[in-house]
Amino acid sequence: MHIPDNFLATPVWATLDAISAGAVGVTIRRAGRDLPDTRIPLLGVMGAFVFAAQMINFPVGAGTSGHLVGGALLACTIGPAPAVLVMTTILAIQAFVFQDGGVLALGANVFNMAVAGVLAGYLPFRLLGASRRGLAIFTGGFLSVLVSGSLALSELLISGVRMPRALVFTSFGLFAMNALIEGAITISVVQALDKLNPGFVQKPAASTGRILVVCGCVALLLGAAGFLIASSAPDAIQNLGQTLGISTQPAFQTPMANYTAGKFESAWLRRATAGLTGLLLICGLCAAGARMIARRRSA
């Protein structure tokens, strides 16, 4: 789902960088109005949870894997504007630290997953409301991935990447399969959170103490060992690049490329160190953003 460098033409990624910067700037101002005080501590923990879950790829067919994106999940739990900020933070750390998604293509990835993906994920939840909440959450998860994937394909085509029609349809089908799994995971996680704290989604003022503890522990577990069960197959965008012979050489080298850190002999320790470092970075930056939101609200 993350577009690497060298996939997009310069006018395309430069335009999307500018659009995404403006969209995130508007979102920062809106997040303070949308986020209830009780949800502010959730930004760091939910950001860490989604980051850890994104590290676990699952097979979606044709030798290709997918992973949770999390836009709809974040929108349902902390609201759409804060979700855009958290998702942007995740994507930035992935690009600058882990070489997951291009640095030059960061604006495209932010636009696809953090802006359009979050809004598409939240729209069914907003329109259908509590009466069809389960359907709304599942549909939101499905649409968030399908919209993000469709935008990524469109940006490649606009950039002049020549793709046979059959390959375009195959890629779209893989995104649709990923979207179905995303919807199922999203509704499952939200239902689990509601069991921990009944009425959590419907009542923004509800306490979040138990959810903070459980999501934090799950994030630590996934960050330290989740990769052991992850599929090693490339995701749809990587597979597309390999099929078309597009260079995946990054524009910048990052300190923990491919989620590997340290000089340990154990591959598990190298991956676990990178995963836990990412969790700390995401949690710390999102928590700092939450404090900024709280200060702006007080002022």
Secondary structure, DSSP 4 states (H G I P E B T S, - for coil): -PPPTTSS-HHHHHHHHHHHHHHHHHHHHHHHHHS-GGGTTHHHHHHHHHHHHHT--EEEETTEEE----HHHHHHHH-HHHHHHHHHHHHHHHHHHH--S-STTHHHHIIIIIIIHHHHHHHHHHHHGGGGHHHHHHHHHHHHHHHHHHHHHHHHHHTT----HHHHHHHHHHHHHHHHHHHHHHHHHHHHHHHHSTTTTT-TTS--HHHHHHHHHHHHHHHHHGGGGS--S-BHHHHHHHHHT-----SS--TTGGG--S--S-HHHHHHHHHHHHHHHHHHHHHHHHHHHHHHHH-
